[in-house]
Amino acid sequence: MFKQIVSSLPFNPSLISKLADYDQKLKKEIDLRFIALFLMLFLFFIQVMVTIVPPISSQDSPNDLVSGGFSSISQVFNSCLYNSNYQTVLNHYSINCSDIYNAKSINLRLNYDNGLLFSLNRLAYGAKNEKETTINGSNYWIRGLDFGNSLQTLSYKALKIIKSSGTFYILMNSGNLVSSQNNLVTPKKEICSIINQTACLNFSISVRDQSKDIPNSNQVIVSAGDNLIYTLLIRNASSLTIKSYSFNINFSNAFAYSYLLNSYGGIEKNDNIAYKLVALKPHEALTKEISTVVRNNISAQSISASDSNYYALKMITTFGNTLYVGVSGSFNKFYEININNKLPTLGSTLSLIILASIILVMVYFLLRALLIRQEIKLIKNDQSEYRHRS
């Protein structure tokens, strides 16, 4: 439009009024472009700050080998020296304190080792190919590093330790060990051979919502105040009598949104409920019930930075099979889980590049508009001088 008016102006001087109208519209457009550019620069500044100091949830997870993780190599080294439980895990994989001292700090990306990285965890989540292993009498679970990655984490700060048996990584946000599955799995004696070579126990768990009379509440969303009854089934699948056997079940994930009402003979300690069986005859089954209540105030605590399944509006419990019971929460939690954390993650660097490209385009059009206004001003001055001379 500007070119048409300017090219026609020598033949039709009355078009100067249209040029003035165009100048007013252009002025408003420039004002809007300045506002938009200011907002984009503000977003760019926020993205830079997020890249430098990314927001991290302060919530620890019971799945962490070291609660809260580490902020420096010296903290990892001190845990190796003074945290006996963590020291036991490291020693099990022949990792000593000097290995940690000489470890290299890296950003461990999920696609390392063709994406076939596995982590050692305290809690069982029923992941595909999840394996149980025992270290000094304590049970741990090994599963893919990318399992349940609702936070869409692309990389982790970690320490890289190279041993003759393989390469290990220590995640700084949890202390959990990462390596190939073969390096982490320790052959675990089956329950059959622990009790008797021909005796074997089978385990299963189910849950019902007593308040809403829902017999099978697996994969069901429950509400605050609901009474959930978990039923544990232990079956002797052998032809021999099992005289006694102790077992426990971990409720750490479920107790984030519920509390224990009655364990009917079980002993609760540190979110673990332990039972001791007196005897089980051949092919006999025994059931135990655990009664819990969903908390009236559903926590809006953000998802743990080291465990995207903790405080994620679901209660996960494993005992042979795995239960997933959903929890109805606030809109903020719904947004965090179903919208914010499921948007595609581009990575901070790519986000900065995209924002910078948009800003450059906006600056180009802004400068172009300013240049046109300057040309309009010159043309109006020329026309004014021409009329004055005439």
QUITAVEN-V341782 format. One record per backbone hydrogen bond with DSSP energy under -0.5 kcal/mol. CO is the residue of the C=O (numbers start at 1). NH is the residue of the N-H. If there is no record, write none. Layout:
BEGIN
co	nh
CO	NH
CO	NH
END
This chain:
BEGIN
co	nh
1	5
2	6
3	7
4	8
5	9
6	10
8	11
8	12
12	15
13	16
14	17
15	19
16	20
17	21
18	22
19	23
20	24
21	25
22	26
23	27
24	28
25	29
26	30
27	31
28	32
29	33
30	34
31	35
32	36
33	37
34	38
35	39
36	40
37	41
38	42
39	43
40	44
41	45
42	46
43	47
44	48
45	49
46	50
47	51
48	52
49	53
59	305
61	64
63	122
66	69
72	76
73	77
74	78
75	79
76	80
77	81
78	82
79	83
82	84
83	87
84	88
85	89
86	90
87	91
88	92
89	93
90	93
90	95
91	94
94	96
96	100
97	101
98	102
100	103
104	160
106	108
106	158
107	109
108	156
109	112
111	114
112	115
113	116
117	145
118	179
119	121
119	143
121	141
127	130
131	142
133	140
135	138
138	135
140	133
141	121
142	131
143	119
144	147
146	149
148	150
149	152
154	110
156	108
157	172
158	106
159	161
159	170
160	104
161	163
161	168
163	166
166	163
168	161
169	171
169	178
170	159
171	174
171	175
172	70
174	65
174	66
176	171
177	120
178	169
179	118
180	184
181	185
190	193
190	194
191	195
192	196
192	199
196	199
198	239
199	196
200	237
200	238
202	235
204	233
206	231
207	217
208	210
208	229
209	213
209	214
213	215
214	209
215	217
217	220
220	222
220	326
222	328
223	226
226	228
226	294
227	210
227	211
228	230
228	292
229	208
230	232
230	290
231	206
232	288
233	204
234	286
235	202
235	237
236	283
238	283
241	243
242	280
245	277
247	275
249	273
251	255
253	256
254	257
254	258
257	295
259	293
262	291
263	266
266	268
267	274
269	272
271	251
272	269
272	274
273	249
274	267
275	247
277	245
280	242
281	284
284	236
286	234
288	232
290	230
290	292
291	261
291	262
292	228
293	259
294	225
296	298
307	304
307	310
309	311
309	312
310	304
313	327
314	316
315	325
317	323
319	321
321	319
323	317
324	219
324	326
325	315
326	222
330	334
331	335
332	336
333	337
334	338
335	339
335	340
336	341
339	342
339	343
340	343
344	346
347	351
348	352
349	353
350	354
351	355
352	356
353	357
354	358
355	359
356	360
357	361
358	362
359	363
360	364
361	365
362	366
363	367
364	368
365	369
366	370
367	371
368	372
369	373
370	374
371	375
372	376
373	377
374	378
375	379
376	380
377	381
378	382
379	383
380	384
381	385
382	386
383	387
384	388
385	389
386	390
END
